[in-house]
Each structure stands twice: as C-alpha cells, then as structure tokens.
Amino acid sequence: MANILVVDDEMGIRELLSEILGDEGHVVATAENAQQAREIRATSTPELVLLDIWMPDTDGVTLLKEWQRDGLLTMPVIMMSGHATIDTAVEATRIGALNFLEKPIALQKLLKAVQQALTRSQEPVRPPQFHARPVVAPKPEQAASQAGSLTASPAPVLHGNAAVAPALAPEPQLFGLSFDMPLREARDAFERAYFEHHLVREGGSMTRVAERTGLERTHLYRKLKQLGVEPAKVAKKG
C-alpha cells in the first residue's frame, strides 16, 4: 500500500484513478491543478505522483521542472496525456519523469506502470499474513472417547435404573459455518470468507487476488460487490 497523488483537471479521470488505485489498497490524494499539487507536496511526500501534462493554470511539465529545481522531485512521477507529442514525453522523461501513459489509459498498463514505479522507489512490502481460526483441542476424556470408536453410536449412561442417552455432539462446522444453514447462505458465507482470506493474503491487491482465484478482474469486482465485500476495508483488517 502506498500514498499516491493524482493530479488532473478532469474530475472523471481523478475519480476513476482514485477508485482503481483505492481498490488496489493504496491511499489516494487528488489535485485538480498545479497549485493544489504544490500545496500537497509542500506538506507531504507522496510515494508516487500521476501527473497530467495539459492543465489550465500550469502544465505538468512546468510543474515537474519546478519540483526538480527546488529539490522536491524525490518521488517517481508518471506523466499522463491524451494529446502530448513524442517530444513532450521525451522532455518529461529527461527532466525526471519515470514513465508516460497515453489517455485513455488502459487498466493493465496503469497497474503495471504503478507497480514498476513503486518497486523502483522502495522495497516491496510483504502482505499481511492470514491467521487461521484457533482450533480448540478436545479434553483428554473426550479424546479418549473419540479414539475408541469414530463411527459407533454413543453408549447410554446409566442413572439409577434408567438408561439415559448422552447429549449428541453439535453439528460439525467449517470456517465457522454451520451445516444446518441453507445451501445458498452457506455458499455465500464460504465465498465471502474465501475472498476475504485472499484479499488479506495479497495485501488488498485486486490484481493478485484475480490471479490467485483464477477470475477476470471484472468478474471479481462484480462478485465482491454481490457478496458485500469491500477490498480496502478487508485489507486494513488484515
């Protein structure tokens, strides 16, 4: 998880990138112009900046030059534009930009560029480990009883002259799910636990969860929404 700054004058682009990167477990701040980006950079150091080239007040290349001049270009910067020329992209790279993405930005290209930038700027963070539910060991007398016969019916216990059958063991449970649940509810509960486990294991990365579970990202998004699973919250709990 990284702190990422998105600088773009188009609200739709800011919201889309914030949603995508947020689903990947990152913390995203946004700025709609160069002045807001300056103010954010003056008080914090993002681990990555996605910077639009064409903006109304100050263009992205000029802002990049300012940060380089003032010694503030200490984080990787990925430039974005839908109208930039090759010369503009080359100039931005020469100044210090790490990469250039052409709009409309393809999802896989965006995630790959972000991953490469973060990998170059810092050591990869090990995702939180999943801790399984503790299993309570049976009491010695219960273990001995179970070892005697796994399939035989429990023998009645004599109380005076009456034979009283012992209490039946509770229904078995798996992942905290009761076999008494209706099939649909049990399946949804299992799938919810399954995806939450992988989200924690992969540090909230939707890309790695999709690869781990063998689902397309779009199918994974729909499935999590259907189950009421919020990736960012699950990753934080982990």
Buried (B, 14 or more C-beta within 10 A) or exposed (E): BBBBBBBBBBEEBBEBBBEBBBBBBBBBBBBBBBEBBBEBBEEEEBBBBBBBBBBEEBBBBEBBBBBBEEEBBEBBBBBBBBEBEEEBBEBBBEBBBBBBBBBEBEEEEBBBBBBBBBEEBEEEEEBBEEEEEEEEEEEEEEEEBEEEEEEEEEEEEEEEEEEEEEEEEEEEEEEEBEEEBEEEEBEBBBBBBBBBBBBBBBBBBBBBBBEBBEBEBEEBBEBBEEBEBBBBEBBEEB
